């Protein structure tokens, strides 16, 4: 297969699957990983894909925000492992803020029924999963609810989070990188995340490796503000070193 044919197929696969990775493409086309990286570099330069850590996404996906159902069905095994590992970061009889996100929702599902915590969230699905825990003092932050994320945003949410001092924030993001920081497609969501980060003494970022290298429209913070990133083993050693150079500890599960 000639390079132009291979590159055309890479674009098709990226559009079909939403993401392609270097290792899988090298196996698919029986070429070296370096050949695939050159293909992705050429396609990125042509504006046909956007390179991210370990692969590429369609160029049109930079501002794309999948709905809740799509996010909950993606990388399910990785998110489950991340959520289980995050249980170790829960404070004893302390206070936590749970961000809106598919991985933080899995953390809420994993919290034991006998847990004794104060939990604050603006995410309706997360609140619903904790409403029957007798030992949890649950607080729901109000505001305009975005249909795509089922989470409250705007002035009410900002004002409430601005009045809090929580022990731990379990933060979600659509993208993270050492250079681009933390980002999400929506400005209102970004404002809430920024306010939550200011309201917590410790920040634990829960993000699977597909988010690495992605940069979205609304930047809401730097990795230097994060104490711990819990991700999966898809994040390579070089990326780990780069991120830890910004300050956070990285835990791969």
C-alpha positions in Angstrom: 0.0 0.0 0.0 1.3 3.4 -1.0 1.6 6.2 1.6 -1.3 8.3 0.2 -3.6 5.2 0.2 -2.6 4.4 3.8 -3.1 7.9 4.9 -6.6 8.0 3.3 -7.5 4.9 5.2 -6.2 6.4 8.5 -8.5 9.4 8.0 -11.4 7.0 7.3 -10.7 5.0 10.5 -10.3 8.1 12.6 -13.7 9.4 11.4 -15.3 6.0 11.9 -13.9 5.2 15.4 -13.4 8.7 16.7 -9.7 8.0 17.4 -6.8 6.0 16.0 -3.6 4.9 17.8 -0.1 4.4 16.5 0.3 0.8 17.7 -2.9 -0.5 16.2 -2.3 1.3 12.9 1.2 -0.1 12.7 -0.2 -3.6 13.1 -3.0 -2.9 10.7 -0.8 -1.8 7.8 2.3 -3.9 8.7 4.5 -0.9 9.0 6.7 0.6 11.7 5.3 2.9 14.4 7.7 5.6 13.1 6.0 5.3 9.6 2.6 5.8 11.2 3.9 8.8 13.2 5.1 10.4 9.9 1.7 9.7 8.4 -0.1 11.3 11.3 2.3 14.3 11.2 1.5 14.8 7.4 -2.3 14.4 8.0 -2.2 16.8 11.0 -0.3 19.4 8.8 -2.9 19.0 6.1 -5.7 19.6 8.7 -7.3 16.1 8.2 -6.6 14.8 11.7 -5.4 16.3 15.0 -2.5 14.5 16.7 -3.0 13.6 20.3 -0.9 11.4 22.7 -0.4 8.0 21.1 -2.5 8.6 18.0 -4.9 11.1 16.4 -8.5 12.2 16.4 -10.5 13.7 13.5 -9.8 17.3 12.9 -13.4 18.2 13.5 -13.4 16.6 17.0 -11.4 19.4 18.7 -14.5 21.2 19.8 -16.6 18.0 19.9 -18.2 17.1 23.2 -19.8 13.6 23.4 -23.0 13.2 25.3 -23.2 11.4 28.7 -24.2 8.1 27.2 -21.4 8.0 24.7 -18.8 8.9 27.4 -20.1 6.3 29.8 -19.7 3.5 27.2 -16.2 4.5 26.3 -13.1 3.0 28.0 -15.2 1.3 30.5 -12.6 -1.1 31.9 -10.1 1.7 32.3 -12.6 4.0 34.0 -13.6 1.2 36.4 -10.0 0.6 37.5 -9.5 4.4 37.9 -12.6 4.7 40.1 -11.6 1.7 42.3 -8.1 3.3 42.8 -9.7 6.6 43.7 -11.5 5.0 46.7 -8.1 5.1 48.4 -8.1 8.9 48.2 -11.4 9.4 50.1 -10.9 11.2 53.4 -12.1 9.6 56.6 -15.1 11.5 57.8 -14.1 14.3 55.5 -15.6 16.3 52.7 -15.3 15.7 49.0 -16.5 17.4 45.8 -17.4 15.2 42.9 -17.1 16.7 39.5 -19.4 15.8 36.6 -18.0 13.1 34.5 -18.3 9.4 33.6 -15.3 8.3 35.7 -16.3 10.4 38.7 -19.8 8.8 38.4 -18.2 5.4 38.5 -16.4 6.5 41.7 -19.8 7.4 43.2 -21.1 4.0 42.3 -18.1 2.4 44.0 -18.3 4.3 47.3 -19.4 1.7 50.0 -22.8 2.0 51.6 -21.3 2.4 55.0 -19.1 5.3 54.0 -19.3 8.4 56.2 -18.6 11.5 54.1 -19.9 14.9 53.2 -20.3 14.9 49.4 -21.0 17.9 47.3 -21.8 17.6 43.6 -23.4 19.5 40.8 -23.9 16.4 38.7 -27.4 14.9 38.8 -26.4 11.3 37.9 -23.7 11.3 40.6 -26.1 12.7 43.2 -28.7 10.0 42.3 -26.1 7.2 42.9 -25.3 8.5 46.4 -28.8 9.4 47.6 -29.4 6.1 49.3 -26.2 6.0 51.3 -27.2 6.6 54.9 -23.8 7.8 56.1 -23.3 10.4 53.4 -24.3 14.0 54.0 -25.2 14.8 50.4 -25.4 18.4 49.0 -26.6 19.1 45.5 -25.3 22.3 43.9 -28.0 24.0 41.8 -28.0 26.0 38.6 -28.8 25.7 34.9 -28.5 22.0 34.0 -26.7 21.3 30.7 -28.4 18.5 28.8 -25.2 17.1 27.4 -23.6 16.5 30.8 -26.6 16.6 33.2 -24.6 19.0 35.4 -25.5 22.4 36.8 -23.5 25.5 35.6 -23.7 29.3 35.7 -24.1 31.8 38.6 -25.8 29.6 41.2 -23.2 26.8 40.9 -20.3 29.3 40.9 -21.6 31.1 44.0 -22.1 27.8 46.0 -18.7 26.4 45.2 -17.1 29.7 45.9 -18.3 29.4 49.5 -16.8 25.9 50.2 -13.6 24.5 51.7 -13.5 20.8 50.9 -10.9 18.2 51.7 -10.7 16.6 48.3 -11.9 17.4 44.8 -12.3 14.5 42.3 -11.9 16.4 39.1 -12.8 15.3 35.5 -11.5 16.7 32.2 -12.0 16.3 28.5 -8.3 16.8 27.9 -5.0 17.2 29.7 -1.4 17.9 28.6 1.7 19.4 30.1 1.6 22.2 27.6 -2.2 22.7 27.3 -3.2 22.1 30.9 -6.8 21.1 31.6 -9.5 21.8 29.1 -13.1 21.2 28.2 -15.3 22.2 25.2 -17.8 24.4 27.1 -17.0 27.7 28.8 -19.7 27.4 31.5 -18.4 23.9 32.5 -14.8 25.3 32.6 -15.9 28.1 34.9 -17.4 25.6 37.4 -14.4 23.4 37.3 -12.1 26.4 37.9 -14.2 27.4 41.0 -14.2 23.9 42.3 -10.4 23.7 42.1 -10.2 26.8 44.3 -12.6 25.3 46.8 -10.5 22.1 47.6 -7.3 21.6 49.6 -6.4 18.5 47.5 -7.2 17.8 43.8 -7.3 14.3 42.4 -7.7 14.2 38.6 -9.5 11.1 37.3 -8.8 10.8 33.5 -8.2 7.8 31.2 -5.3 7.9 28.8 -7.4 8.8 25.8 -7.7 12.3 27.3 -3.9 12.8 27.2 -2.7 15.3 24.7 -6.2 16.6 23.9 -6.8 20.3 24.0 -10.3 21.8 23.9 -11.7 25.3 23.6 -12.0 26.2 27.2 -8.9 25.9 29.4 -9.7 25.8 33.1 -6.4 25.1 34.9 -2.8 23.9 34.9 -1.6 20.5 35.8 0.5 22.2 38.5 -2.7 22.6 40.5 -3.3 18.9 40.5 -1.9 16.8 43.4 -2.6 13.3 41.9 -3.6 12.0 38.5 -5.1 8.6 38.4 -5.1 7.2 34.9 -4.6 3.9 33.1 -1.5 2.1 31.8 -2.1 3.5 28.3 -0.3 6.6 29.4 3.3 5.9 28.5 6.4 6.5 30.7 7.5 9.5 28.7 4.2 11.2 29.2 4.2 10.3 32.9 7.6 12.0 33.3 6.4 15.1 31.5 3.3 15.4 33.6 5.1 14.7 36.9 7.5 17.5 35.9 4.5 19.8 36.2 3.9 18.8 39.8 1.3 16.0 40.0 2.0 12.5 41.2 0.8 10.0 38.5 -0.8 6.7 39.4 -1.4 4.2 36.5 -3.9 1.4 37.1 
